[in-house]
Structure formats: C-alpha cells, structure tokens
Amino acid sequence: MYQVIDVDLGAQSYPIYIGQNCYVERDILARHIHGRQVMIVTQEKIAQHYLPALQKALVDYHCDVCYVPDGEAHKNLQEWQNIIDALLHSDHERSTTIIALGGGMIGDLAGFAAACYLRGVKYLQIPTTLIAQVDAAIGGKTAVNHVLGKNLVGIFYQPQCVIADINTLMTLSQRDYVSGLAEVIKYALICDARFFVWLEENMPALLARESSALLYAIDTSARIKARIVEQDEKEQGLRSLLNLGHTFGHALETAATYSDIRHGEAVGVGLLIATQLSADLGWLAVVDAERVKNLLAAAGFKRQLFPLPEASEWLRLMRHDKKTQDGKLNLILLKKIGEAVMTSEVREEQVKQVLGPECRM
Ligand SMILES: NC(=O)c1ccc[n+]([C@@H]2O[C@H](COP(=O)([O-])OP(=O)(O)OC[C@H]3O[C@@H](n4cnc5c(N)ncnc54)[C@H](O)[C@@H]3O)[C@@H](O)[C@H]2O)c1
C-alpha cells in the first residue's frame, strides 16, 4: 500500500513512493532497475533490520553489498572511494544500479558515488530516517563533507525513484527520529502556515510515531520539497529557502566535527536562531516567534541542546558555508509563519548578537 508523488523534472522526472512495506515491492523495484547488477550501499545497523527482505525482493538480480561505517564523520571522500573500489572489484558495468539503503548520510554518499562511477550510473533512494524521507532523498543533492565544511564536494544528480517506507522509521533511536522533525517543521515555516497549525496540534502523535500522522507529515513535506525542486532544481533561487536554519546549523556541525550532534539537532537550533533574528529585525511578529519556539520546544529543540561555539567562531564558520556570496552572508529568515525570504542585508553585528550569550532565548 503506497501513495505516489511525482517529481517533474523533464527527462530526469521520478516518483516518490510513500507507504508501508513498499521498499520490498518487487514491481516497484523492477520498474526502476534496468540492468542485472545491483550494489546496495548501507550500514550494518540498518542492514540487520532491512537487508534480508530487500535481498529477497532482488532475487532476480546479481546483488552486492557495500557497508559504510556509521556517522556523519564518514561522509567523506575516503568512503566514496571505498564504494567506487567495491563497484570496480565486483565488475559492475554502466548498466548497474546503486541502491542507497539508509539515512541522509548514506543517500548523499551513495548518490555521489553513482554520479561519478563510470561517469554516472542509475541509483535508487530507500531512505530509512525521517530526515531522509522528507528531505535528503528528494531533489538530487549528493555530496561529501570536507574538513572545512559540510557538503563542499558534490553534484546535483537525480535518483530513479525514492521509496519511503514509514515502517523503517520504527527502529530509529528516539534521538535520530526526533532530529528529523526539525526538517518537517522547516517546511511549514517556509511556505505552509496550515501545516504549521497541524503540527502544533499533532506533535504528540508524531512523537509517538503514529502511522497516520507520519504518513500525513511525510506526504506533505515531500510534496513541498518536490514542488520547490521542480521550480529550481539547481538552487538558483527558490530552493535556497529550504536552507532555513541550515547556515547556522551547518556551522554548528562543523564546529562539533560532525561527531557530537545530529544534523537535525543542528538545524533545530538553527531554526531557533533564525526565528529570533527575524523577530529582532521586526520582521516576524513576537507572538509568532513564540509559537515557533514553542513548537520547536515541543519537539525537543532548545538552544542548550549542546555546547555552542563563541559567537565570533560561529560566524567565522558560517562564512565557509556554500550560501556565502561575494563575502556576504546569505541568510534565510522569516517574514511570517509560512513565508521565508533570502536576504544578504543583515549586518554581521546583528547576527553576532543573536549568536552570543546575551541573546534572550
Ligand atoms: N541531500 C539533501 O538534500 C540533504 C538534506 C538534508 C540532510 N542531508 C544530509 O543527511 C544527513 C543527515 O541525515 P540522517 O539524520 O538521516 O543521518 P544518518 O544517515 O547518519 O542517520 C542517522 C543514524 O540513524 C541510523 N539509522 C538510519 N536508519 C535507521 C533505521 N531505520 N533504524 C535504525 N537506525 C537507523 C544510522 O545508522 C545513523 O546512526 C546529513 O549528512 C545531511 O547533510 C542531505
């Protein structure tokens, strides 16, 4: 049982399947795998739950498996090289299909390997975290990290399809699950005030991973992402709005050398900072800023979630982000709930103030 959202990108169009037990639907897999060879890229922790059933569904194919170590610190060129080596050692040809079975880390890494192997082979996304189902697996951004910053080496490369099976979310740790809620809240803030109200009313059901709430939240989020990507595949404008909270958050991840904090947690704190700055500038009504903070708090995000860098260090790391242009910080901020804007007009002093300990959050 599944529903389908189409991502309309001309020759690169593809469907997103959302449902229960759909990642082992043989007809879906057969529709998107055209050669006889398959390389599944995954992690041990995920494989123990989901690999046997997937391999059974792929019994008609020659199926290899490449394991990647757990953790954002391994989303790097070394692990990219290991996937390429595994493909070469097992004689994978241009007709091969790579399947990314995992969270956003696996999707970004395996997608980047697919984009580069023999100048590009097909790949499928089977996202197994909330972040990956609502965000990372959709839209074709593939990348690895560099010591100087997040996702600095990568390419836009669209998958053949995305298969989001909500049953896979049941084995996620509460910490990994909750961190994905930051990206869900982000969509509501950017462009859907009604979804924001729904989230205010349904956060307890989402925290309890109730199927109907999950299906609604993932479907709504994936639709928003698909519509934005369709209009701006290569992030020339509109797609940048999806980076709400990310410029602040990426800097936190770099500061923590990707080890102590989850991507979603950093985004959650980034959303708080973006909200406060929007209110400080007089753009976002104080009452709405309070609602945003309350929703983030209900999902478990607060400024004190982990140690923060000094404001000047935080700002320095933000300047390395891809969103910096002509030396100016490009920030995504809120005009109101459901309306985000990109700006390069905020003075660094104002940004520094909201990053510092004197900030009233
Ligand atoms: N490409 C994009 O557009 C995009 C968008 C958002 C985030 N991202 C990237 O996604 C990554 C963060 O994603 P993430 O939170 O999924 O991280 P992740 O892939 O590291 O997964 C988090 C943890 O959950 C575990 N896990 C995954 N699925 C599981 C399951 N079903 N059951 C039990 N454990 C499971 C993983 O082993 C890992 O320990 C970052 O690298 C971020 O940059 C990319």
The ligand as a Gaussian input file, in Angstrom:
#p B3LYP/6-31G(d) Opt

LIG

0 1
 N       20.811000      15.838000       0.120000
 C       19.994000      16.634000       0.800000
 O       19.193000      17.382000       0.223000
 C       20.030000      16.592000       2.287000
 C       19.008000      17.193000       3.033000
 C       19.030000      17.068000       4.423000
 C       20.064000      16.377000       5.053000
 N       21.054000      15.826000       4.284000
 C       22.133000      15.060000       4.921000
 O       21.559000      13.965000       5.612000
 C       22.427000      13.606000       6.702000
 C       21.605000      13.518000       7.971000
 O       20.628000      12.544000       7.760000
 P       20.237000      11.459000       8.852000
 O       19.784000      12.121000      10.088000
 O       19.361000      10.514000       8.166000
 O       21.663000      10.840000       9.250000
 P       22.287000       9.375000       9.150000
 O       22.140000       8.844000       7.783000
 O       23.649000       9.498000       9.692000
 O       21.357000       8.500000      10.112000
 C       21.320000       8.764000      11.493000
 C       21.523000       7.466000      12.290000
 O       20.393000       6.630000      12.134000
 C       20.803000       5.294000      11.816000
 N       19.702000       4.703000      11.061000
 C       19.302000       5.023000       9.815000
 N       18.179000       4.401000       9.507000
 C       17.858000       3.625000      10.569000
 C       16.773000       2.769000      10.873000
 N       15.749000       2.620000      10.038000
 N       16.767000       2.125000      12.058000
 C       17.763000       2.316000      12.953000
 N       18.800000       3.156000      12.744000
 C       18.843000       3.805000      11.560000
 C       22.089000       5.476000      11.081000
 O       22.847000       4.293000      11.126000
 C       22.709000       6.639000      11.863000
 O       23.340000       6.132000      13.013000
 C       23.488000      14.671000       6.772000
 O       24.638000      14.187000       6.140000
 C       22.892000      15.820000       5.969000
 O       23.870000      16.647000       5.423000
 C       21.051000      15.913000       2.941000

